[in-house]
Amino acid sequence: MNIQKLEEIKKTTLELYPALAKSEYKMHEKEVRVVLRNCDIIDPEKIDHYIARDGYFGLHNAYAMKSNEVIDVMKRSGLRGRGGGGFPTGIKWEFAYNNVSDKKYIICNADEGDPGAFMDRSILEKDPHSVIEGMIIAGYSIQADTGYVYVRAEYPLAAERLQMAINAANELGILGENLDGNGFNFTIEIRLGAGAFVCGEETALIASIEGERGMSRIKPPYPAESGLFGKPTIINNVETLSNVPGILRNGYKWFRSYGTEKSPGTKVFALAGKIRNGGLVEVPMGITLGEIINEIGNGVSKKRTFKAVLTGGPSGGCLSTQHLNESVDFDNLVRLGSMMGSGGMIVLDDHDCMVDIAKFYLEFSVDESCGKCTPCREGTVQLYKLLEKISNGKAHLKDLEKLKELALNVKESSLCGLGTTAPNPILSTLENFYDEYLEHINEHRCRSSVCKGLISEYIITDKCTGCTLCAIRCPQQCISGSRKEQHIIDSSLCIKCGECFASCNFDAIITK
């Protein structure tokens, strides 16, 4: 499609829908929306709305350049992969460009598996054309003619709207044959994943598209050299590709005007957990954790105390109050023992036990391990058993030494990113919340009253106001009492699930 046609569609659509010309919707003044600029403004099922917001103008600019010139712009922008690794996007594309082949592929990784993360889902549901435009530009850069979007089947609306967007792009000639007037062809197909977390790793994802079990492969060779069906392949996640159109439309200097020198641009986070204002936020790199949590997220409940924030999901680490003034960027989070990940940010308060949190996320990694390599398959299981031992009050101090040693071994010797990052929640909680581990072992006490093995019974004190909330939440119906009167727990029926403790707003429930 030529520029005249794009300008015509833009003009006509803005005349019909003048509200499309307004600036992006933001939750907070410290937000900067680049990837989310169209979300909640355009109708994602109408390609005209996307074009009215300068959609596909970046692609037109790319066609005015040579492939290597587009790659040079991406390198100058400093865009790093938003899927977790943070590898420079332009350099990755250059690797594939330099590998001569009769066939090359572009893959969009939309297999968003982190608990609490929903960034990719929202982009695909609310602005699918930004991903398509980014994929076409990537395809033109490395001279690939086929693209795949690997999206989890649990996202039916995202897959549906993405297919509608692909169909609309085909109808307008944005996808198809001879797109640049010089013989460049590009098509996009959708592949549904079955929700395996390991398929977020690029070689496991490739195996799944090829019809094999999703299991990681030894590298090298890297996908840019030998990827899908043995051909050079570029894999970028949804957010990475959604950044590309803006860079080609506005220039790399515009992109670098946000963020830091080594981590330019913005990052989308799914702010969740014990936070008052949760949801998607897009902020410039370099912002502090405290600004995101306390200003944009409005902190934790007034009756609770902030304890930690987990960044990077199961692959990340838990940071404490002493880290709230630390900047959020790729390198600094790694330095602190965590990572950016895809953008999950889970806030924890004083009702959360850090030993239990480490155990929860490790259990997830155990379940999601493909089992190919021994360190991950066996090591994570043994780590989980050690954490269970600690949470049940049956561990000794020497078990902490075993825990750290084994965690480091798994981290250093696993085949893929799932295994190498699975110990991060353990290592970070050992570093930042060591006193809680000692309490579990030496005092047989869980300060947050979460670990059932360390609780003999729950008791309701005279602080009880008789609000009845604990009785309503109790799955065993073992709490009795009249409204506005002190309640009683029948210990013979109690299963120590902790629902009453978690729901009490008056700190009237204690453990013994």
C-alpha positions as CSV (number, residue, x, y, z in Angstrom):
1,M,0.0,0.0,0.0
2,N,1.4,3.4,-1.0
3,I,1.6,6.5,1.2
4,Q,-1.2,8.2,-0.6
5,K,-3.7,5.5,0.2
6,L,-2.6,5.5,3.9
7,E,-3.1,9.3,4.1
8,E,-6.5,9.0,2.4
9,I,-7.7,6.3,4.9
10,K,-6.3,8.4,7.8
11,K,-8.0,11.6,6.8
12,T,-11.4,9.9,6.1
13,T,-11.3,8.0,9.4
14,L,-10.4,11.0,11.5
15,E,-13.3,12.9,10.0
16,L,-15.7,10.1,11.0
17,Y,-14.0,9.5,14.4
18,P,-12.3,12.7,15.6
19,A,-11.8,11.2,19.1
20,L,-9.1,9.0,17.5
21,A,-6.8,12.0,17.4
22,K,-6.7,12.4,21.1
23,S,-3.6,11.5,23.1
24,E,-3.2,8.2,24.8
25,Y,-5.0,7.2,27.9
26,K,-2.8,7.1,31.0
27,M,-3.4,5.9,34.5
28,H,-0.8,8.2,36.0
29,E,1.2,11.3,35.0
30,K,4.5,9.3,35.2
31,E,3.3,6.8,32.6
32,V,4.6,7.1,29.1
33,R,2.6,5.1,26.5
34,V,4.5,3.9,23.5
35,V,3.4,0.3,23.2
36,L,0.0,1.0,24.8
37,R,-0.6,4.2,22.9
38,N,-3.6,2.8,21.0
39,C,-5.1,0.7,23.7
40,D,-8.6,1.8,24.9
41,I,-8.7,4.4,22.1
42,I,-9.0,2.4,18.8
43,D,-11.4,-0.3,17.9
44,P,-9.0,-3.2,17.5
45,E,-11.3,-4.9,14.9
46,K,-11.0,-1.9,12.5
47,I,-7.8,-1.5,10.6
48,D,-8.9,2.1,9.6
49,H,-8.7,3.1,13.3
50,Y,-5.1,1.8,13.5
51,I,-4.1,3.7,10.3
52,A,-5.8,6.9,11.6
53,R,-3.3,6.7,14.5
54,D,-0.4,6.6,12.0
55,G,-0.5,2.8,11.8
56,Y,1.6,1.3,9.0
57,F,3.4,4.6,8.4
58,G,6.5,3.2,10.0
59,L,6.3,0.3,7.6
60,H,6.2,2.7,4.7
61,N,9.3,4.4,6.0
62,A,11.0,1.0,6.2
63,Y,10.3,0.3,2.6
64,A,12.1,3.6,1.6
65,M,15.3,2.1,3.1
66,K,17.4,-0.9,2.3
67,S,17.1,-3.9,4.7
68,N,20.4,-3.3,6.3
69,E,19.5,0.4,6.8
70,V,16.4,-0.6,8.8
71,I,18.6,-2.9,10.9
72,D,21.0,0.0,11.5
73,V,18.1,2.1,12.8
74,M,17.1,-0.7,15.2
75,K,20.6,-1.0,16.4
76,R,20.9,2.8,17.0
77,S,17.6,2.7,18.9
78,G,19.0,0.4,21.5
79,L,15.7,-1.6,21.7
80,R,16.3,-4.7,23.9
81,G,14.0,-7.7,23.9
82,R,11.1,-7.3,26.2
83,G,10.5,-11.0,26.7
84,G,13.0,-11.2,29.6
85,G,16.5,-11.7,28.2
86,G,17.0,-8.1,27.1
87,F,19.1,-9.0,24.1
88,P,19.6,-6.1,21.6
89,T,16.9,-6.5,18.9
90,G,18.9,-4.9,16.1
91,I,21.9,-7.2,16.7
92,K,19.6,-10.2,16.7
93,W,18.2,-9.1,13.4
94,E,21.6,-8.5,12.0
95,F,22.7,-12.1,12.8
96,A,19.7,-13.4,10.7
97,Y,20.4,-10.9,7.9
98,N,24.0,-12.1,7.6
99,N,23.0,-15.8,7.3
100,V,22.2,-16.3,3.7
101,S,19.3,-18.8,3.1
102,D,16.5,-19.4,0.6
103,K,14.0,-19.3,3.4
104,K,13.8,-17.2,6.6
105,Y,11.2,-16.9,9.3
106,I,9.9,-14.3,11.8
107,I,8.2,-15.7,15.0
108,C,6.2,-13.6,17.4
109,N,6.4,-15.2,20.9
110,A,2.9,-14.6,22.4
111,D,3.2,-17.6,24.8
112,E,2.7,-15.5,27.9
113,G,3.1,-18.0,30.8
114,D,4.2,-16.0,33.9
115,P,1.6,-16.1,36.7
116,G,0.1,-12.6,37.0
117,A,1.3,-11.4,33.6
118,F,-1.1,-10.1,31.0
119,M,0.9,-7.6,28.9
120,D,1.0,-9.6,25.6
121,R,-2.7,-10.6,26.0
122,S,-3.8,-6.9,26.3
123,I,-1.7,-5.8,23.3
124,L,-3.1,-8.6,21.1
125,E,-6.6,-7.9,22.2
126,K,-6.5,-4.1,21.9
127,D,-3.9,-3.3,19.3
128,P,-3.1,-6.4,17.1
129,H,-2.0,-4.4,14.1
130,S,1.0,-3.0,16.0
131,V,2.3,-6.6,16.3
132,I,1.6,-7.3,12.6
133,E,3.4,-4.1,11.5
134,G,6.4,-4.9,13.7
135,M,6.6,-8.4,12.2
136,I,6.5,-7.1,8.6
137,I,9.3,-4.7,9.3
138,A,11.3,-7.5,10.9
139,G,10.6,-9.7,7.9
140,Y,11.7,-7.0,5.5
141,S,14.9,-6.4,7.5
142,I,16.1,-10.0,7.3
143,Q,14.3,-10.8,4.0
144,A,12.0,-13.4,5.6
145,D,8.7,-14.2,3.7
146,T,6.8,-16.0,6.5
147,G,5.8,-15.1,10.0
148,Y,4.2,-17.1,12.8
149,V,2.5,-15.9,15.9
150,Y,2.7,-18.5,18.6
151,V,-0.1,-17.6,21.0
152,R,-1.4,-19.6,23.9
153,A,-4.8,-21.2,23.3
154,E,-6.0,-19.8,26.7
155,Y,-6.2,-16.4,24.9
156,P,-9.2,-17.0,22.5
157,L,-10.1,-13.3,22.1
158,A,-6.5,-12.4,21.4
159,A,-6.2,-15.1,18.7
160,E,-9.6,-14.1,17.2
161,R,-8.7,-10.4,16.9
162,L,-5.2,-11.2,15.7
163,Q,-6.7,-13.3,12.9
164,M,-9.2,-10.6,12.0
165,A,-6.3,-8.1,11.8
166,I,-4.3,-10.5,9.6
167,N,-7.3,-10.9,7.3
168,A,-7.8,-7.1,7.1
169,A,-4.1,-6.5,6.3
170,N,-4.4,-9.1,3.5
171,E,-7.4,-7.4,2.0
172,L,-5.6,-4.0,1.9
173,G,-2.5,-5.5,0.4
174,I,-0.4,-4.8,3.6
175,L,0.3,-8.6,3.7
176,G,0.8,-10.7,0.6
177,E,3.1,-10.4,-2.4
178,N,5.3,-7.7,-3.8
179,L,4.7,-5.4,-0.8
180,D,7.5,-3.0,-1.4
181,G,7.3,-3.0,-5.2
182,N,10.5,-4.9,-5.5
183,G,9.4,-8.4,-4.9
184,F,9.2,-8.6,-1.1
185,N,6.5,-11.1,0.1
186,F,5.3,-11.7,3.6
187,T,2.5,-13.8,5.1
188,I,1.5,-14.4,8.8
189,E,0.0,-17.5,10.3
190,I,-1.2,-18.2,13.9
191,R,-0.1,-21.3,15.9
192,L,-1.8,-22.1,19.2
193,G,0.2,-23.3,22.1
194,A,-1.0,-25.5,24.8
195,G,0.1,-23.3,27.7
196,A,3.5,-24.9,28.5
197,F,5.7,-22.4,30.2
198,V,8.8,-23.9,28.7
199,C,7.6,-22.9,25.2
200,G,8.4,-19.3,26.1
201,E,12.0,-20.4,25.5
202,E,12.7,-19.9,21.9
203,T,14.1,-23.3,20.9
204,A,11.2,-25.1,22.7
205,L,8.8,-22.8,20.9
206,I,10.3,-23.7,17.6
207,A,10.0,-27.4,18.4
208,S,6.3,-26.9,19.2
209,I,5.6,-25.1,15.9
210,E,7.4,-28.0,14.1
211,G,4.9,-30.4,15.7
212,E,7.3,-31.8,18.2
213,R,7.1,-31.8,22.0
214,G,8.1,-28.4,23.4
215,M,11.6,-29.1,24.7
216,S,14.6,-26.9,24.7
217,R,17.5,-27.6,22.3
218,I,21.2,-27.2,22.7
219,K,22.7,-23.9,21.5
220,P,24.6,-23.2,19.4
221,P,23.4,-23.2,16.7
222,Y,21.2,-20.2,17.6
223,P,17.8,-19.7,15.8
224,A,19.2,-16.8,13.8
225,E,21.5,-19.3,12.2
226,S,19.4,-22.5,12.3
227,G,15.9,-22.1,13.7
228,L,12.5,-23.1,12.4
229,F,12.8,-26.1,10.0
230,G,16.6,-25.5,10.1
231,K,16.3,-22.0,8.6
232,P,17.5,-18.6,10.0
233,T,14.7,-17.4,12.3
234,I,14.1,-14.3,14.4
235,I,12.0,-14.7,17.6
236,N,10.7,-11.6,19.3
237,N,7.9,-11.2,21.8
238,V,4.7,-9.2,21.5
239,E,6.0,-6.1,23.3
240,T,9.3,-6.0,21.4
241,L,7.6,-6.1,18.0
242,S,5.0,-3.5,19.1
243,N,7.9,-1.0,19.8
244,V,9.2,-1.4,16.2
245,P,6.6,0.7,14.3
246,G,7.1,3.7,16.5
247,I,10.9,3.6,16.0
248,L,10.6,3.5,12.2
249,R,7.9,6.2,12.3
250,N,9.5,8.6,14.7
251,G,13.2,7.7,14.5
252,Y,15.6,6.1,16.9
253,K,16.4,9.4,18.7
254,W,12.7,9.7,19.7
255,F,12.9,6.2,21.2
256,R,16.1,7.0,23.0
257,S,14.5,10.1,24.5
258,Y,12.9,7.7,27.0
259,G,14.6,5.5,29.4
260,T,18.3,5.2,30.1
261,E,21.5,4.9,28.0
262,K,21.7,1.1,28.2
263,S,17.9,0.5,28.6
264,P,16.2,3.0,26.3
265,G,12.5,3.2,25.8
266,T,9.6,2.2,28.0
267,K,8.5,-1.1,29.7
268,V,5.0,-2.4,30.2
269,F,4.4,-4.0,33.6
270,A,1.4,-6.0,34.9
271,L,1.1,-4.6,38.4
272,A,-0.6,-7.2,40.6
273,G,-0.8,-8.8,44.0
274,K,-1.3,-6.8,47.2
275,I,-1.5,-3.4,45.4
276,R,-4.4,-0.9,45.6
277,N,-4.3,0.2,42.0
278,G,-3.4,-2.8,39.9
279,G,-3.3,-3.2,36.1
280,L,-1.1,-2.5,33.1
281,V,1.3,0.4,33.4
282,E,3.9,1.6,30.9
283,V,6.7,3.6,32.3
284,P,10.1,4.9,31.1
285,M,13.1,2.7,31.9
286,G,15.0,4.1,34.9
287,I,12.0,4.8,37.0
288,T,12.3,3.5,40.6
289,L,10.4,0.6,42.1
290,G,9.0,2.9,44.7
291,E,7.5,5.3,42.1
292,I,5.8,2.4,40.4
293,I,4.5,0.8,43.6
294,N,3.7,3.7,45.8
295,E,2.8,6.5,43.3
296,I,1.3,4.7,40.3
297,G,0.1,1.7,42.2
298,N,-0.9,3.7,45.3
299,G,0.9,1.2,47.6
300,V,-0.5,-1.6,49.6
301,S,-3.6,-1.5,51.8
302,K,-3.4,1.1,54.6
303,K,-3.9,-1.7,57.2
304,R,-1.0,-3.7,55.8
305,T,2.8,-3.1,55.4
306,F,4.8,-3.5,52.1
307,K,7.2,-6.4,52.3
308,A,8.5,-7.2,48.9
309,V,8.0,-7.1,45.2
310,L,8.6,-10.0,42.8
311,T,9.8,-8.9,39.3
312,G,10.2,-11.3,36.5
313,G,7.7,-13.9,37.6
314,P,8.9,-17.5,38.4
315,S,12.2,-16.5,36.8
316,G,12.7,-13.4,38.9
317,G,13.6,-12.4,42.4
318,C,12.0,-10.8,45.5
319,L,13.2,-7.3,46.3
320,S,12.6,-5.7,49.7
321,T,11.9,-2.2,51.1
322,Q,15.6,-1.4,50.8
323,H,15.3,-1.6,47.0
324,L,12.4,0.8,46.5
325,N,14.8,3.6,45.4
326,E,16.5,1.3,42.9
327,S,16.0,2.1,39.2
328,V,14.1,-0.4,37.0
329,D,16.2,-1.4,34.0
330,F,17.6,-4.6,32.6
331,D,21.0,-4.5,34.1
332,N,20.2,-3.1,37.5
333,L,17.5,-5.6,38.2
334,V,20.0,-8.4,37.4
335,R,22.5,-6.8,39.7
336,L,19.9,-6.9,42.5
337,G,19.3,-10.6,42.0
338,S,16.1,-10.3,40.0
339,M,15.3,-9.7,36.4
340,M,13.0,-7.7,34.1
341,G,11.3,-10.8,32.7
342,S,8.3,-10.2,30.5
343,G,7.0,-7.6,32.9
344,G,5.1,-9.2,35.8
345,M,5.4,-7.3,39.0
346,I,3.8,-9.0,42.1
347,V,3.5,-6.9,45.2
348,L,3.6,-8.6,48.6
349,D,2.7,-7.4,52.1
350,D,3.3,-8.5,55.7
351,H,0.8,-11.4,55.4
352,D,3.1,-13.1,52.9
353,C,5.7,-15.5,54.0
354,M,8.9,-15.4,51.8
355,V,9.7,-19.0,52.3
356,D,6.2,-19.9,51.1
357,I,6.6,-17.5,48.1
358,A,9.8,-19.1,47.1
359,K,8.2,-22.5,47.4
360,F,5.1,-21.5,45.4
361,Y,7.1,-20.3,42.4
362,L,9.5,-23.2,42.5
363,E,6.6,-25.6,42.5
364,F,5.5,-23.8,39.3
365,S,8.9,-24.4,37.7
366,V,8.9,-28.0,38.8
367,D,5.5,-28.6,37.1
368,E,6.5,-26.7,33.9
369,S,10.0,-28.3,33.5
370,C,10.2,-30.2,30.2
371,G,12.4,-32.8,31.9
372,K,15.1,-32.9,29.2
373,C,18.1,-31.9,31.4
374,T,18.9,-33.5,34.8
375,P,19.7,-30.3,36.7
376,C,16.3,-28.8,36.1
377,R,14.3,-32.1,36.1
378,E,15.8,-33.4,39.4
379,G,17.4,-30.3,40.9
380,T,14.2,-28.3,41.2
381,V,12.4,-31.2,42.8
382,Q,15.1,-31.5,45.5
383,L,15.0,-27.8,46.0
384,Y,11.2,-28.0,46.6
385,K,11.7,-30.8,49.1
386,L,14.1,-28.7,51.1
387,L,11.7,-25.8,51.1
388,E,8.9,-28.1,52.3
389,K,11.2,-29.3,55.1
390,I,11.9,-25.7,56.1
391,S,8.2,-24.6,56.0
392,N,7.2,-27.6,58.1
393,G,9.8,-26.7,60.8
394,K,11.8,-29.9,60.3
395,A,14.9,-28.4,58.8
396,H,18.3,-27.6,60.3
397,L,20.8,-24.8,59.6
398,K,22.8,-27.1,57.4
399,D,19.8,-27.5,55.1
400,L,20.1,-23.8,54.3
401,E,23.6,-24.4,53.1
402,K,22.4,-27.3,51.0
403,L,19.5,-25.1,49.6
404,K,21.9,-22.4,48.4
405,E,24.5,-24.7,47.0
406,L,21.9,-26.8,45.1
407,A,20.2,-23.6,43.8
408,L,23.5,-22.3,42.4
409,N,24.2,-25.7,40.8
410,V,20.8,-25.8,39.1
411,K,21.3,-22.2,38.0
412,E,24.7,-22.8,36.4
413,S,24.1,-26.1,34.8
414,S,20.6,-26.2,33.4
415,L,20.1,-26.4,29.6
416,C,17.7,-23.5,29.1
417,G,16.4,-20.3,30.8
418,L,13.6,-22.1,32.7
419,G,16.2,-24.1,34.7
420,T,18.8,-21.4,35.0
421,T,16.3,-18.9,36.4
422,A,14.1,-21.3,38.5
423,P,16.3,-20.9,41.6
424,N,16.1,-17.0,41.5
425,P,13.1,-16.7,43.9
426,I,15.1,-18.9,46.4
427,L,18.4,-17.1,46.1
428,S,16.8,-13.7,46.3
429,T,14.7,-14.5,49.4
430,L,17.8,-16.0,51.0
431,E,19.7,-12.8,50.3
432,N,16.9,-10.4,51.3
433,F,14.8,-12.3,53.9
434,Y,17.3,-14.6,55.5
435,D,15.8,-13.9,59.0
436,E,12.6,-15.5,58.0
437,Y,14.3,-18.7,57.0
438,L,16.1,-18.7,60.4
439,E,12.8,-18.2,62.2
440,H,11.3,-21.2,60.5
441,I,14.3,-23.3,61.5
442,N,15.4,-22.1,64.9
443,E,12.1,-20.8,66.3
444,H,9.7,-23.1,64.4
445,R,7.7,-19.9,63.7
446,C,6.2,-18.4,60.6
447,R,5.8,-14.6,61.3
448,S,3.1,-14.3,58.6
449,S,1.2,-17.4,59.9
450,V,1.1,-19.0,56.4
451,C,3.1,-22.2,56.9
452,K,0.6,-24.8,58.1
453,G,3.3,-27.1,59.5
454,L,4.2,-24.4,62.1
455,I,0.7,-23.7,63.2
456,S,-1.1,-25.7,65.8
457,E,-4.3,-23.6,65.8
458,Y,-5.9,-20.2,65.0
459,I,-7.4,-18.2,67.9
460,I,-9.8,-15.2,67.7
461,T,-8.9,-12.6,70.3
462,D,-11.0,-9.9,71.9
463,K,-10.0,-7.5,69.1
464,C,-12.8,-9.2,67.1
465,T,-15.6,-6.8,66.2
466,G,-18.0,-9.5,65.0
467,C,-17.9,-8.4,61.4
468,T,-18.5,-12.0,60.3
469,L,-16.1,-11.8,57.4
470,C,-14.0,-14.7,58.7
471,A,-17.0,-16.9,59.1
472,I,-18.2,-16.1,55.5
473,R,-14.7,-16.9,54.1
474,C,-14.2,-20.1,56.1
475,P,-14.5,-23.2,53.8
476,Q,-15.1,-25.5,56.7
477,Q,-17.8,-23.4,58.4
478,C,-15.9,-23.9,61.7
479,I,-16.2,-20.3,62.9
480,S,-19.3,-19.3,64.9
481,G,-20.6,-16.2,66.6
482,S,-23.3,-13.5,66.4
483,R,-22.8,-10.3,64.5
484,K,-20.9,-7.6,66.6
485,E,-19.8,-10.3,69.0
486,Q,-16.5,-12.1,69.4
487,H,-16.4,-15.2,67.3
488,I,-14.9,-18.7,68.1
489,I,-13.0,-21.2,65.9
490,D,-13.8,-24.9,66.3
491,S,-10.2,-26.3,66.2
492,S,-11.5,-29.8,65.6
493,L,-12.9,-28.8,62.2
494,C,-10.2,-26.2,61.2
495,I,-7.9,-27.3,58.4
496,K,-5.5,-24.3,58.9
497,C,-6.1,-22.9,55.5
498,G,-5.5,-19.4,56.7
499,E,-8.5,-17.8,55.1
500,C,-9.7,-16.3,58.4
501,F,-6.3,-14.9,59.2
502,A,-6.0,-13.3,55.7
503,S,-9.5,-11.8,55.7
504,C,-9.4,-10.2,59.2
505,N,-9.2,-6.5,59.0
506,F,-8.7,-6.0,62.7
507,D,-5.7,-8.3,63.4
508,A,-8.0,-10.2,65.8
509,I,-6.8,-13.6,64.7
510,I,-3.5,-15.0,66.0
511,T,-1.8,-18.4,65.7
512,K,-0.5,-20.7,68.3
